[in-house]
Amino acid sequence: TDMPETLCGGRLPVGQSQRLIRIDGHPIGINGMEFPVLRLLAFARNNVVTRTMLLKHLYRRSDDQPQPKIIDVFISKLRKKLRSASGGAEFIETIPQRGWILRDIQADAAA
């Protein structure tokens, strides 16, 4: 099945291919592993993404075995970038003991 061109609407449309992410139309720079992390979160949209899912998605080859905690680093960097670009909105919610959810915040929710 074809993936949609943008995976979420709302304030944070995430495209399949371009690494240019915009919040409220303002571009933010996403680099390295942050983009595939955000893309998986966007694809799961309002569903929990677990650390295991992220590790599998990012490191398909068995010889790449990073520390599982590396995911926290990516999430934390993403969260900071999204927060500063959106005037403090929290897009990524931590679900204790389970993982993370990307909340698709509608533009009018800020009003």
SERO-437183 format. One record per residue (C-alpha): z, y, x. Coordinates in steps of 0.001 Angstrom, whole numbers, plus 524288, in hexadecimal, padded with zeros to 5 digits. Example, Ala and Ser with C-alpha at 12.3 -4.5 7.8 and 13.67 -1.06 7.14 Angstrom:
2
<rec z="81E78" y="7EE6C" x="8300C"/>
<rec z="81BE4" y="7FBDC" x="83566"/>
This chain:
111
<rec z="80000" y="80000" x="80000"/>
<rec z="7FD04" y="80DA9" x="804C9"/>
<rec z="80892" y="815F5" x="80822"/>
<rec z="808BB" y="822FA" x="8011B"/>
<rec z="80468" y="82EB3" x="8090D"/>
<rec z="811CD" y="834CF" x="807DE"/>
<rec z="81D6F" y="82C1F" x="805F2"/>
<rec z="82646" y="835BB" x="7FF2E"/>
<rec z="8245B" y="84211" x="7F7D4"/>
<rec z="82EEF" y="84BE5" x="7F55D"/>
<rec z="832F9" y="854AB" x="80083"/>
<rec z="82FE5" y="84AC0" x="80B06"/>
<rec z="8225A" y="844C2" x="80A31"/>
<rec z="820A8" y="83A8F" x="814D2"/>
<rec z="812B8" y="83735" x="8184A"/>
<rec z="80E42" y="829F8" x="81CD8"/>
<rec z="807D4" y="82E57" x="82935"/>
<rec z="80A57" y="83C70" x="82CB8"/>
<rec z="816EF" y="83E95" x="833F9"/>
<rec z="817AD" y="84C23" x="82E49"/>
<rec z="822C7" y="84C10" x="824AC"/>
<rec z="82527" y="857D2" x="81C2B"/>
<rec z="830E9" y="85BBE" x="81451"/>
<rec z="82E3B" y="8662F" x="80A2A"/>
<rec z="8218C" y="8685E" x="81189"/>
<rec z="82849" y="86AC8" x="81E99"/>
<rec z="823A8" y="8616D" x="82926"/>
<rec z="82DDC" y="85A44" x="83125"/>
<rec z="82B43" y="85305" x="83DBF"/>
<rec z="82E0E" y="84499" x="83D19"/>
<rec z="82C5F" y="83CE4" x="8496E"/>
<rec z="82CB2" y="82F50" x="84EF3"/>
<rec z="833DB" y="82581" x="846AE"/>
<rec z="83851" y="82F85" x="83CBB"/>
<rec z="82B6D" y="82EF6" x="83594"/>
<rec z="82B14" y="82045" x="832CD"/>
<rec z="8396B" y="8211A" x="82EC5"/>
<rec z="83676" y="82C06" x="82531"/>
<rec z="82A57" y="82512" x="8206C"/>
<rec z="831C5" y="8189E" x="81D57"/>
<rec z="83C53" y="82075" x="8165E"/>
<rec z="831D0" y="827AF" x="80EC9"/>
<rec z="82AE8" y="81B35" x="80B27"/>
<rec z="8379C" y="81538" x="80625"/>
<rec z="83A60" y="821F9" x="7FF09"/>
<rec z="84791" y="821D3" x="7F824"/>
<rec z="849F4" y="813D8" x="7FC97"/>
<rec z="852ED" y="81006" x="807B7"/>
<rec z="84C9D" y="80D87" x="814DB"/>
<rec z="8552C" y="80523" x="81D91"/>
<rec z="856CB" y="805C8" x="82C3D"/>
<rec z="85065" y="7F85D" x="82D2E"/>
<rec z="84479" y="7FD0C" x="825AA"/>
<rec z="8433A" y="808E4" x="82E80"/>
<rec z="844C1" y="800DF" x="83AE5"/>
<rec z="83A64" y="7F73F" x="83640"/>
<rec z="8314F" y="80258" x="8327F"/>
<rec z="832DD" y="8098E" x="83F6E"/>
<rec z="83395" y="7FE42" x="848E4"/>
<rec z="82A21" y="7F3C0" x="844DE"/>
<rec z="82946" y="7ED7B" x="8522D"/>
<rec z="83476" y="7E498" x="855A6"/>
<rec z="8352D" y="7E9EE" x="8638C"/>
<rec z="838FF" y="7F72D" x="85E19"/>
<rec z="8470E" y="7F4CB" x="85A90"/>
<rec z="84DCB" y="801EB" x="85999"/>
<rec z="85BFC" y="80448" x="85691"/>
<rec z="85D74" y="80423" x="847B4"/>
<rec z="864C0" y="8111B" x="848E6"/>
<rec z="8580F" y="817B1" x="84D17"/>
<rec z="854C9" y="818A8" x="83E9A"/>
<rec z="8607C" y="8219F" x="83C96"/>
<rec z="85B0B" y="82AA1" x="846F9"/>
<rec z="84DC2" y="82B88" x="8405B"/>
<rec z="853EF" y="82DA3" x="832FE"/>
<rec z="85D04" y="83804" x="8383F"/>
<rec z="851E2" y="83F83" x="83EC4"/>
<rec z="84988" y="83EAB" x="8329A"/>
<rec z="854B5" y="84305" x="82A17"/>
<rec z="85721" y="84EFE" x="83298"/>
<rec z="848C1" y="852D0" x="83261"/>
<rec z="84792" y="85106" x="823B7"/>
<rec z="85428" y="85864" x="82163"/>
<rec z="85071" y="86411" x="829AB"/>
<rec z="842A7" y="864DF" x="82410"/>
<rec z="84743" y="86425" x="81609"/>
<rec z="8529F" y="86D8E" x="81662"/>
<rec z="85CE5" y="862F6" x="816D0"/>
<rec z="857C7" y="858DC" x="80D30"/>
<rec z="85BBC" y="84AD3" x="80FAA"/>
<rec z="84FEB" y="8421F" x="80E47"/>
<rec z="8555C" y="83622" x="8150B"/>
<rec z="8614B" y="8301D" x="80ED2"/>
<rec z="8698E" y="82616" x="815EC"/>
<rec z="86D92" y="81A77" x="80DB1"/>
<rec z="8798A" y="814FF" x="814A6"/>
<rec z="8780E" y="80701" x="8197F"/>
<rec z="86A21" y="80684" x="81465"/>
<rec z="860E2" y="8107D" x="819FB"/>
<rec z="85A24" y="81D0E" x="81626"/>
<rec z="852CE" y="822C4" x="80ABB"/>
<rec z="848F8" y="82DBD" x="80B22"/>
<rec z="84B9F" y="835D7" x="7FF21"/>
<rec z="83F8E" y="83C98" x="7FA56"/>
<rec z="844DC" y="849D9" x="7F6D6"/>
<rec z="83C7A" y="850EC" x="7ECF4"/>
<rec z="83905" y="85ED7" x="7F031"/>
<rec z="83FB7" y="8640C" x="7E40B"/>
<rec z="84C8B" y="85D55" x="7E73F"/>
<rec z="84F34" y="86810" x="7F117"/>
<rec z="84F32" y="87293" x="7E693"/>
